[in-house]
Amino acid sequence: TQLVSYQRGADSVELAATIGRTEFEQADEYGVLHRIEARDYIIRTADLLLAGETVLPKAGDQIRETDGTITHVYEVMAPGGEPPWRYSDPYRVALRIHTKHVKTETDGP
């Protein structure tokens, strides 16, 4: 588990996340199947608070994962019309959020 920042517009929250992955299969216009791997963040549903309210993930939100002076930015999304998140357990205590790496930022010289 590690701390990440979940961001939607100007609102953000620090939360603990377990990192995982999901493989998706998507057919192109020629019927060829492509495997796409998403980086997943598993978080407690109750921890996703933005502007004082519990929310659910939305496509386009960002998760920022910092390692020293490097921050990896992941966008909430899923390929082929799949939902970008799902509950990770039958009691809806945890969310599995699918993301794709969109950029890397560096602090300092």
Buried (B, 14 or more C-beta within 10 A) or exposed (E): EEEBBBBBEEBBBEBEBEBBEBEBEBEEEEEEEEEBEBBBBBBEBEBBEBEEEEBEBEEEBBBBBBEEEEBBBBBBBBBEEBEBBBEBEEEEEBBBBBBBEEEEEEEEE
